[in-house]
Amino acid sequence: MKTIREPRLMHNESEGFRSAGKRIALVPTMGALHGGHTALIREARTRGDVVIVTVFVNPAQFGEGEDFNRYPRDSEGDLRTASEAGADILFAPETAAMYPPGYQTFVTVEALSLPLEGAARPGHFRGVATVVAKLFNITCPHCAIFGQKDAQQVVVLRRMSRDLDLGIEIVVVPTVREGDGLALSSRNAYLSVSERREAPVLYRALRIAEKRIRAGERSAAAVVAAVTSEITARSSASIDYVSVADAETLEPLSALDAGRTLLVSLAARFGTTRLIDNIHIRIE
């Protein structure tokens, strides 16, 4: 596996692959690679002749007071994990190379960036869309692989790719979970022993929502109440939000109509650690 740090060198390499008729599959990450990222890289391996993994902790998607400076970083571990999972290139640029002095151009996906994580973290998706657009331009992929855990991010990036005519297929891999249901996340490393013991309540609450909906519950407010009750009764977590929305438009719902795919999502804090999770539910 080759490591590249300069955007221009990475772009030239990618253009060479394309000229040779190679299909490029991209896995954008912020590093601290874990089993969820491994699943993305392995999916990319099935979809491309060349697999590029990017590692870049993007300052533009962190708000004031968020955890940019303490976000987990493990350069040696990332190299090992990416290589073992089947990556061909690790692109790990420096911040100054991605945002040089005088940088002032950003990408905003309007309405889809506003609810859920957008409301809780203003400006977050402006930073996400900008850095992913730059990574797309630098690596020239045919497809890009993302995890379902970041469901709103997937919706935002699909819209960006479509609206800007980027022609890049957005591939989504199901959330990878621990045996107790906790979604794999780099931020799980922040959890104390007791917080880690409590954290699986998030997925249990989402499964309760699914069970209620499949049993015929059609009130979004009742589903939100059930999820909220499970989390607050079984843990010390502080809930940021619980939402039932249309999976494509992210429009918040009141009545859960047949023929619609729902995104039931949540964010909660265990101490200072903020975790997100979600499930999709199709109402037949």
Contacts in CASP RR format, 6 or more apart in sequence:
PFRMAT RR
TARGET T0000
AUTHOR 0000-0000-0000
METHOD contacts of the structure
MODEL  1
MKTIREPRLMHNESEGFRSAGKRIALVPTMGALHGGHTALIREARTRGDV
VIVTVFVNPAQFGEGEDFNRYPRDSEGDLRTASEAGADILFAPETAAMYP
PGYQTFVTVEALSLPLEGAARPGHFRGVATVVAKLFNITCPHCAIFGQKD
AQQVVVLRRMSRDLDLGIEIVVVPTVREGDGLALSSRNAYLSVSERREAP
VLYRALRIAEKRIRAGERSAAAVVAAVTSEITARSSASIDYVSVADAETL
EPLSALDAGRTLLVSLAARFGTTRLIDNIHIRIE
1 79 0 8 1.000
1 82 0 8 1.000
1 83 0 8 1.000
1 86 0 8 1.000
1 87 0 8 1.000
1 88 0 8 1.000
1 89 0 8 1.000
1 90 0 8 1.000
2 88 0 8 1.000
2 89 0 8 1.000
2 90 0 8 1.000
3 79 0 8 1.000
3 89 0 8 1.000
3 90 0 8 1.000
3 91 0 8 1.000
3 92 0 8 1.000
4 10 0 8 1.000
4 13 0 8 1.000
4 89 0 8 1.000
4 90 0 8 1.000
4 91 0 8 1.000
4 92 0 8 1.000
5 91 0 8 1.000
5 92 0 8 1.000
5 93 0 8 1.000
5 94 0 8 1.000
5 97 0 8 1.000
6 93 0 8 1.000
6 97 0 8 1.000
7 93 0 8 1.000
7 97 0 8 1.000
7 98 0 8 1.000
7 134 0 8 1.000
7 138 0 8 1.000
10 52 0 8 1.000
10 89 0 8 1.000
10 91 0 8 1.000
10 93 0 8 1.000
10 138 0 8 1.000
10 139 0 8 1.000
11 137 0 8 1.000
11 138 0 8 1.000
11 139 0 8 1.000
11 140 0 8 1.000
13 89 0 8 1.000
14 24 0 8 1.000
14 52 0 8 1.000
14 138 0 8 1.000
14 139 0 8 1.000
14 140 0 8 1.000
14 141 0 8 1.000
15 140 0 8 1.000
16 22 0 8 1.000
17 24 0 8 1.000
17 49 0 8 1.000
17 50 0 8 1.000
17 140 0 8 1.000
18 24 0 8 1.000
18 140 0 8 1.000
21 49 0 8 1.000
22 48 0 8 1.000
22 49 0 8 1.000
22 50 0 8 1.000
23 47 0 8 1.000
23 48 0 8 1.000
23 49 0 8 1.000
23 50 0 8 1.000
23 142 0 8 1.000
23 143 0 8 1.000
24 48 0 8 1.000
24 49 0 8 1.000
24 50 0 8 1.000
24 52 0 8 1.000
24 139 0 8 1.000
24 140 0 8 1.000
24 141 0 8 1.000
24 142 0 8 1.000
24 143 0 8 1.000
25 44 0 8 1.000
25 45 0 8 1.000
25 47 0 8 1.000
25 48 0 8 1.000
25 50 0 8 1.000
25 51 0 8 1.000
25 52 0 8 1.000
25 141 0 8 1.000
25 142 0 8 1.000
25 143 0 8 1.000
25 144 0 8 1.000
25 145 0 8 1.000
26 44 0 8 1.000
26 51 0 8 1.000
26 52 0 8 1.000
26 53 0 8 1.000
26 54 0 8 1.000
26 135 0 8 1.000
26 136 0 8 1.000
26 139 0 8 1.000
26 141 0 8 1.000
26 143 0 8 1.000
26 144 0 8 1.000
26 145 0 8 1.000
27 37 0 8 1.000
27 40 0 8 1.000
27 41 0 8 1.000
27 44 0 8 1.000
27 51 0 8 1.000
27 52 0 8 1.000
27 53 0 8 1.000
27 54 0 8 1.000
27 87 0 8 1.000
27 144 0 8 1.000
27 145 0 8 1.000
28 54 0 8 1.000
28 56 0 8 1.000
28 131 0 8 1.000
28 132 0 8 1.000
28 135 0 8 1.000
28 144 0 8 1.000
28 146 0 8 1.000
29 37 0 8 1.000
29 40 0 8 1.000
29 53 0 8 1.000
29 54 0 8 1.000
29 55 0 8 1.000
29 56 0 8 1.000
30 55 0 8 1.000
30 56 0 8 1.000
30 57 0 8 1.000
30 58 0 8 1.000
30 71 0 8 1.000
30 186 0 8 1.000
31 37 0 8 1.000
31 55 0 8 1.000
31 56 0 8 1.000
31 57 0 8 1.000
31 72 0 8 1.000
31 73 0 8 1.000
31 74 0 8 1.000
31 78 0 8 1.000
31 186 0 8 1.000
32 71 0 8 1.000
32 72 0 8 1.000
32 73 0 8 1.000
32 74 0 8 1.000
32 78 0 8 1.000
32 186 0 8 1.000
32 189 0 8 1.000
33 53 0 8 1.000
33 55 0 8 1.000
33 74 0 8 1.000
33 77 0 8 1.000
33 78 0 8 1.000
33 81 0 8 1.000
33 82 0 8 1.000
34 81 0 8 1.000
34 184 0 8 1.000
34 185 0 8 1.000
34 186 0 8 1.000
35 81 0 8 1.000
35 176 0 8 1.000
35 184 0 8 1.000
36 147 0 8 1.000
36 173 0 8 1.000
36 176 0 8 1.000
36 184 0 8 1.000
37 53 0 8 1.000
37 81 0 8 1.000
37 82 0 8 1.000
37 85 0 8 1.000
38 81 0 8 1.000
38 84 0 8 1.000
38 85 0 8 1.000
39 173 0 8 1.000
39 176 0 8 1.000
40 145 0 8 1.000
40 146 0 8 1.000
40 147 0 8 1.000
40 173 0 8 1.000
41 51 0 8 1.000
41 53 0 8 1.000
41 82 0 8 1.000
41 85 0 8 1.000
41 86 0 8 1.000
41 87 0 8 1.000
41 145 0 8 1.000
42 85 0 8 1.000
42 86 0 8 1.000
43 145 0 8 1.000
43 171 0 8 1.000
43 173 0 8 1.000
44 51 0 8 1.000
44 53 0 8 1.000
44 87 0 8 1.000
44 143 0 8 1.000
44 145 0 8 1.000
44 171 0 8 1.000
45 51 0 8 1.000
45 85 0 8 1.000
45 86 0 8 1.000
47 143 0 8 1.000
47 145 0 8 1.000
47 171 0 8 1.000
48 142 0 8 1.000
48 143 0 8 1.000
50 88 0 8 1.000
50 89 0 8 1.000
51 86 0 8 1.000
51 87 0 8 1.000
51 88 0 8 1.000
51 89 0 8 1.000
52 87 0 8 1.000
52 88 0 8 1.000
52 89 0 8 1.000
52 90 0 8 1.000
52 91 0 8 1.000
52 139 0 8 1.000
52 141 0 8 1.000
53 82 0 8 1.000
53 87 0 8 1.000
53 89 0 8 1.000
53 90 0 8 1.000
53 91 0 8 1.000
54 90 0 8 1.000
54 91 0 8 1.000
54 92 0 8 1.000
54 93 0 8 1.000
54 135 0 8 1.000
54 139 0 8 1.000
55 75 0 8 1.000
55 78 0 8 1.000
55 82 0 8 1.000
55 90 0 8 1.000
55 91 0 8 1.000
55 92 0 8 1.000
56 91 0 8 1.000
56 92 0 8 1.000
56 93 0 8 1.000
56 95 0 8 1.000
56 98 0 8 1.000
56 131 0 8 1.000
56 135 0 8 1.000
57 68 0 8 1.000
57 71 0 8 1.000
57 73 0 8 1.000
58 98 0 8 1.000
58 127 0 8 1.000
58 128 0 8 1.000
58 131 0 8 1.000
59 68 0 8 1.000
59 95 0 8 1.000
59 99 0 8 1.000
60 99 0 8 1.000
60 106 0 8 1.000
60 126 0 8 1.000
60 127 0 8 1.000
60 130 0 8 1.000
60 131 0 8 1.000
61 123 0 8 1.000
61 124 0 8 1.000
61 125 0 8 1.000
61 126 0 8 1.000
61 127 0 8 1.000
61 128 0 8 1.000
61 131 0 8 1.000
62 68 0 8 1.000
62 71 0 8 1.000
62 124 0 8 1.000
63 121 0 8 1.000
63 122 0 8 1.000
63 123 0 8 1.000
63 124 0 8 1.000
66 121 0 8 1.000
67 187 0 8 1.000
67 190 0 8 1.000
71 186 0 8 1.000
72 186 0 8 1.000
72 187 0 8 1.000
72 189 0 8 1.000
75 92 0 8 1.000
78 90 0 8 1.000
78 92 0 8 1.000
79 90 0 8 1.000
82 90 0 8 1.000
83 90 0 8 1.000
91 135 0 8 1.000
91 138 0 8 1.000
91 139 0 8 1.000
98 131 0 8 1.000
98 134 0 8 1.000
105 130 0 8 1.000
106 126 0 8 1.000
106 127 0 8 1.000
106 129 0 8 1.000
106 130 0 8 1.000
107 126 0 8 1.000
107 127 0 8 1.000
107 129 0 8 1.000
107 130 0 8 1.000
107 133 0 8 1.000
107 160 0 8 1.000
107 164 0 8 1.000
108 125 0 8 1.000
108 126 0 8 1.000
108 129 0 8 1.000
109 125 0 8 1.000
109 129 0 8 1.000
109 156 0 8 1.000
109 159 0 8 1.000
109 160 0 8 1.000
109 163 0 8 1.000
112 125 0 8 1.000
112 152 0 8 1.000
112 155 0 8 1.000
112 156 0 8 1.000
112 159 0 8 1.000
112 249 0 8 1.000
112 250 0 8 1.000
113 123 0 8 1.000
113 124 0 8 1.000
113 125 0 8 1.000
113 126 0 8 1.000
113 129 0 8 1.000
113 156 0 8 1.000
115 152 0 8 1.000
115 243 0 8 1.000
115 245 0 8 1.000
115 250 0 8 1.000
115 252 0 8 1.000
116 152 0 8 1.000
116 241 0 8 1.000
116 243 0 8 1.000
116 245 0 8 1.000
116 250 0 8 1.000
116 265 0 8 1.000
116 267 0 8 1.000
117 124 0 8 1.000
117 125 0 8 1.000
117 152 0 8 1.000
117 153 0 8 1.000
117 267 0 8 1.000
117 276 0 8 1.000
118 124 0 8 1.000
118 125 0 8 1.000
118 152 0 8 1.000
119 241 0 8 1.000
120 240 0 8 1.000
120 241 0 8 1.000
120 267 0 8 1.000
125 152 0 8 1.000
125 153 0 8 1.000
125 156 0 8 1.000
128 153 0 8 1.000
128 156 0 8 1.000
128 157 0 8 1.000
129 156 0 8 1.000
129 157 0 8 1.000
129 160 0 8 1.000
132 144 0 8 1.000
132 157 0 8 1.000
132 160 0 8 1.000
133 160 0 8 1.000
133 164 0 8 1.000
133 166 0 8 1.000
136 144 0 8 1.000
136 161 0 8 1.000
136 166 0 8 1.000
136 168 0 8 1.000
141 168 0 8 1.000
142 168 0 8 1.000
142 169 0 8 1.000
143 168 0 8 1.000
143 169 0 8 1.000
143 170 0 8 1.000
143 171 0 8 1.000
144 157 0 8 1.000
144 168 0 8 1.000
144 169 0 8 1.000
144 170 0 8 1.000
144 171 0 8 1.000
145 171 0 8 1.000
145 172 0 8 1.000
145 173 0 8 1.000
146 153 0 8 1.000
146 154 0 8 1.000
146 157 0 8 1.000
146 170 0 8 1.000
146 171 0 8 1.000
146 172 0 8 1.000
146 173 0 8 1.000
147 154 0 8 1.000
147 172 0 8 1.000
147 173 0 8 1.000
147 174 0 8 1.000
147 175 0 8 1.000
148 154 0 8 1.000
148 172 0 8 1.000
148 173 0 8 1.000
148 174 0 8 1.000
148 175 0 8 1.000
148 278 0 8 1.000
148 280 0 8 1.000
149 175 0 8 1.000
149 183 0 8 1.000
149 184 0 8 1.000
149 185 0 8 1.000
149 276 0 8 1.000
149 277 0 8 1.000
149 278 0 8 1.000
150 276 0 8 1.000
151 247 0 8 1.000
151 263 0 8 1.000
151 265 0 8 1.000
151 278 0 8 1.000
151 280 0 8 1.000
152 250 0 8 1.000
152 265 0 8 1.000
154 170 0 8 1.000
154 172 0 8 1.000
155 247 0 8 1.000
155 248 0 8 1.000
155 250 0 8 1.000
157 170 0 8 1.000
158 170 0 8 1.000
160 166 0 8 1.000
161 167 0 8 1.000
161 168 0 8 1.000
161 170 0 8 1.000
175 183 0 8 1.000
175 184 0 8 1.000
175 277 0 8 1.000
175 278 0 8 1.000
176 183 0 8 1.000
176 184 0 8 1.000
177 183 0 8 1.000
177 184 0 8 1.000
177 203 0 8 1.000
178 184 0 8 1.000
178 200 0 8 1.000
180 200 0 8 1.000
181 200 0 8 1.000
181 203 0 8 1.000
181 204 0 8 1.000
182 188 0 8 1.000
182 196 0 8 1.000
182 199 0 8 1.000
182 200 0 8 1.000
182 202 0 8 1.000
182 203 0 8 1.000
183 202 0 8 1.000
183 203 0 8 1.000
183 275 0 8 1.000
183 276 0 8 1.000
183 277 0 8 1.000
185 275 0 8 1.000
187 273 0 8 1.000
187 274 0 8 1.000
187 275 0 8 1.000
188 196 0 8 1.000
188 199 0 8 1.000
188 273 0 8 1.000
188 275 0 8 1.000
190 272 0 8 1.000
190 273 0 8 1.000
191 199 0 8 1.000
191 270 0 8 1.000
191 273 0 8 1.000
192 270 0 8 1.000
192 271 0 8 1.000
195 236 0 8 1.000
195 270 0 8 1.000
195 271 0 8 1.000
195 273 0 8 1.000
198 234 0 8 1.000
198 235 0 8 1.000
198 236 0 8 1.000
198 237 0 8 1.000
198 270 0 8 1.000
199 235 0 8 1.000
199 237 0 8 1.000
199 270 0 8 1.000
199 275 0 8 1.000
201 230 0 8 1.000
201 231 0 8 1.000
201 234 0 8 1.000
201 235 0 8 1.000
201 237 0 8 1.000
202 231 0 8 1.000
202 237 0 8 1.000
202 266 0 8 1.000
202 268 0 8 1.000
202 275 0 8 1.000
202 277 0 8 1.000
203 277 0 8 1.000
204 230 0 8 1.000
204 234 0 8 1.000
205 226 0 8 1.000
205 227 0 8 1.000
205 228 0 8 1.000
205 230 0 8 1.000
205 231 0 8 1.000
205 266 0 8 1.000
206 227 0 8 1.000
206 264 0 8 1.000
206 266 0 8 1.000
206 277 0 8 1.000
206 278 0 8 1.000
206 279 0 8 1.000
207 279 0 8 1.000
208 226 0 8 1.000
208 227 0 8 1.000
208 230 0 8 1.000
209 223 0 8 1.000
209 226 0 8 1.000
209 227 0 8 1.000
209 244 0 8 1.000
209 264 0 8 1.000
209 279 0 8 1.000
209 281 0 8 1.000
210 264 0 8 1.000
210 279 0 8 1.000
210 281 0 8 1.000
212 222 0 8 1.000
212 223 0 8 1.000
212 226 0 8 1.000
213 223 0 8 1.000
213 256 0 8 1.000
213 262 0 8 1.000
213 264 0 8 1.000
213 281 0 8 1.000
213 283 0 8 1.000
214 281 0 8 1.000
217 223 0 8 1.000
217 256 0 8 1.000
218 255 0 8 1.000
218 256 0 8 1.000
218 257 0 8 1.000
219 254 0 8 1.000
219 255 0 8 1.000
219 256 0 8 1.000
220 244 0 8 1.000
220 252 0 8 1.000
220 253 0 8 1.000
220 254 0 8 1.000
220 255 0 8 1.000
220 256 0 8 1.000
221 254 0 8 1.000
223 244 0 8 1.000
223 256 0 8 1.000
223 264 0 8 1.000
224 242 0 8 1.000
224 243 0 8 1.000
224 244 0 8 1.000
227 242 0 8 1.000
227 264 0 8 1.000
227 266 0 8 1.000
228 239 0 8 1.000
228 242 0 8 1.000
231 237 0 8 1.000
231 239 0 8 1.000
231 242 0 8 1.000
231 266 0 8 1.000
231 268 0 8 1.000
232 239 0 8 1.000
235 270 0 8 1.000
236 270 0 8 1.000
236 271 0 8 1.000
237 268 0 8 1.000
237 269 0 8 1.000
237 270 0 8 1.000
238 268 0 8 1.000
238 269 0 8 1.000
238 271 0 8 1.000
239 266 0 8 1.000
239 267 0 8 1.000
239 268 0 8 1.000
240 266 0 8 1.000
240 267 0 8 1.000
240 268 0 8 1.000
240 269 0 8 1.000
240 274 0 8 1.000
241 265 0 8 1.000
241 266 0 8 1.000
241 267 0 8 1.000
242 264 0 8 1.000
242 265 0 8 1.000
242 266 0 8 1.000
243 252 0 8 1.000
243 263 0 8 1.000
243 264 0 8 1.000
243 265 0 8 1.000
243 266 0 8 1.000
244 252 0 8 1.000
244 253 0 8 1.000
244 256 0 8 1.000
244 262 0 8 1.000
244 263 0 8 1.000
244 264 0 8 1.000
245 251 0 8 1.000
245 252 0 8 1.000
245 253 0 8 1.000
245 262 0 8 1.000
245 263 0 8 1.000
245 265 0 8 1.000
246 253 0 8 1.000
246 260 0 8 1.000
246 261 0 8 1.000
246 262 0 8 1.000
246 263 0 8 1.000
247 260 0 8 1.000
247 261 0 8 1.000
247 262 0 8 1.000
247 263 0 8 1.000
247 280 0 8 1.000
248 261 0 8 1.000
250 263 0 8 1.000
253 260 0 8 1.000
253 262 0 8 1.000
256 262 0 8 1.000
256 283 0 8 1.000
257 283 0 8 1.000
258 283 0 8 1.000
258 284 0 8 1.000
259 282 0 8 1.000
259 283 0 8 1.000
259 284 0 8 1.000
260 282 0 8 1.000
260 283 0 8 1.000
261 280 0 8 1.000
261 281 0 8 1.000
261 282 0 8 1.000
261 283 0 8 1.000
262 280 0 8 1.000
262 281 0 8 1.000
262 282 0 8 1.000
262 283 0 8 1.000
263 278 0 8 1.000
263 279 0 8 1.000
263 280 0 8 1.000
264 278 0 8 1.000
264 279 0 8 1.000
264 280 0 8 1.000
264 281 0 8 1.000
265 276 0 8 1.000
265 277 0 8 1.000
265 278 0 8 1.000
266 276 0 8 1.000
266 277 0 8 1.000
266 278 0 8 1.000
267 274 0 8 1.000
267 275 0 8 1.000
267 276 0 8 1.000
268 274 0 8 1.000
268 275 0 8 1.000
269 275 0 8 1.000
END
